[in-house]
Amino acid sequence: MLARMTSEPEQQIGVGTPDAFQRLWTPHRMAYIQGENKPTGPGAGDGCPFCSIPEKSDEDGLIIARGESVYAVLNLYPYTGGHLMVVPFRHIADYTDLTAEETVELAEYTKAAMTALRTASGAHGFNIGMNQGTVAGAGIAAHLHQHVVPRWGGDTNFMPVIGSTKVLPQLLADTRRLLADAWPRPGA
């Protein structure tokens, strides 16, 4: 049965008081767990999300910044708030297939991502890296992407360790806007 469309937020019995996005419930992760919107093959035309994201507006695609050969985008299934990726526009799987220009821009965008995350969130540190191949943990192995994951002192508390739950207190659209505003501008 479809929920009726109203301008009032739906109140669900048993979920408590509305909490201004301070929620522990993360049903969006189920799409990732079940493989929803995963590419059907290794080609760019096989449903690669990293190829289709740049066709959207920055807001709809959660794109923070666009360069000549790479773009920065929020991860739909983040490890922490602000978890983003730097992705080449070109559909390639292996880091060694990047051109010299793509390698430089990927590195520069990684540095800019760190600067924006520090400005917007006061991140204390970062996990930065890429998983090359499915055996190395790449969720989408056919299209290279580098993760930039902000970290804070004490961010790994009992929730992920005991409860297998990650707490993300902000909507992705709000995070995208904060980071886009904090993204360093050339010459500024």
N, C-alpha and C positions, 0 to 999 in steps of 0.2 A: 504494500500500500504506500503510495507516495505521500510525503508530508505536504500539508497545505502551505502555500507560499504566502507569507505575511512579512510585514516590515518589522515585526517584533521577533526577538530571538526566541527560538523554541526552548521551553523549559522542560527538562527531563526529570522525572521523579527519581530521587536517590542520588543525584550528582552533586548536590549541595548548592551553595550560593555562587552566582556568577563571579568569576575570579580575575577579570581583567587580563586574560591570557596566561595566567600563572597555572597552567594545567599540566598534569602528569600523563593524561590520556593521549596516546599518539597513534590513532588508527591509520594515519597516512602511511605508516611503515608497512602495513599489510600489503599494500600495492607492490612495494619492493620485494618483500618476502615471497609473494606469489608470482613474481616475475612480470607483472603488468608493464606494458609498453617496452619490453625488452626487444632489442633488434632480433629479427628472424634469421639473420645471416651476417656475414662479415662485411658486406658491401655498403656503400653510402646509401644506396636505394633500398636497403633491407630494414628500414625503420630506425635508423640510427638517430637517437635523440640529440646528439651533439651536432649533427648536420642540420636538423630541423629547428633547433633553438634559435640560431641567428636569423631565421626567416620571420621570427616574431618580434613584436615591440620589446624594448628593454624590460618594461614592466611585466608583460605577459611571459617572457622567457626567463625572468629573474636575472637578466644580464646586468652586471655592474658597470662594465666598461668594455669598449671594443677598440681593438688596434687594427693594424694592417693585416696581420696574419694570425692573431690569437684574440680570444675574448675571455673575460672573467665572468663567471656565473655562479650563483648559489647552488649548493648541492640540495636536491629535493629531499634527500634522506640523510641529514647531517649527523655527524658525531657530536658536534657542539654547535651552539648558536654562532653564526658567522662563517661556518664551514663553506668554503668556496673552492672552485676549481678554475685553473687556467687551461684553456682548450684551444688547440689550433683549429682554424676554420677548415683546413684541408683534412680530409678523411684518411688518416694514417694510423697504424697500430703501434709502430715501434719508434722509440726515441731516436734511434740511429737513422731513421728516415727523415728527420727534420732537416730543412735547409739551414745554412748558417744564419740567415736572417730570422727564420722562425725560432731557432734556438736562442738567439739574443733577445727577441721580443718576449718569448716565454719566460726567460730569466728576469727581464725588466718588469713584466707584469706580476711575477711572483714577489719581487721587491715592493712594487706599488701596492699589492694586496696586503702585505705585512704592514706597510705604512697606514693604509686605510683602516685596517683592523685595529691597530694600536690607537689611532685617532678616535674611531667610533666606539671602541669597546674597552680600551685599556688592556688589551691582551698582554699577558706576562711572558708568553712564549708561543712556539708554534711547532706543529708536526707538519712537515712538508715532504711530499713524495708522490711517486706514481707506482702503480702495480702493473707490471708488464706481463700480460697473459692471464688467462683464467686461473692457471695453477698458482699464480702469484697473488690472486685475490682480486683481479680486475673484474668489476661488475659488468662493465662494457669494455671488453678487451679490444674490439675492432677500431676504436677511436681513442687515441692517446689523450690523456687528461692528467694534470698534476693537481693534487689536493693541497690546499693550504688550510690547516685546521688550527684555529686559535685556541690557546690554553691559558688557564688561570690557576694560581695557587689554590689547591683544594677543590678543583673542579671535578675530580674523581672521588665522589663521596660514596656513601652507602647505596645510593639509588642504582647506579649502574653495576656495582659490585654485587649487592645482595638482591636487589629487585629487578635486575636486567632491564632497567628503565632509564632512558636519558631524559633529562628535564630541559626543555627548550621554551623559555618564557616569552618568546616573541614570534609573531607571524613572519613568514619569509618575505612577504611584500614590504613589511616595515624594516626588516634587516637589509633588504636590497636598497631601499631608499637611503638609509643611514650610510651604508658603504659607498653608494654612488656619490653621495654628497661629500664623503671624506676622501674619495679617490684623488690622488695627487694629479694636478694638471701640469703639463709641460710648461715651463717658464713662469710658473706661479710661485 
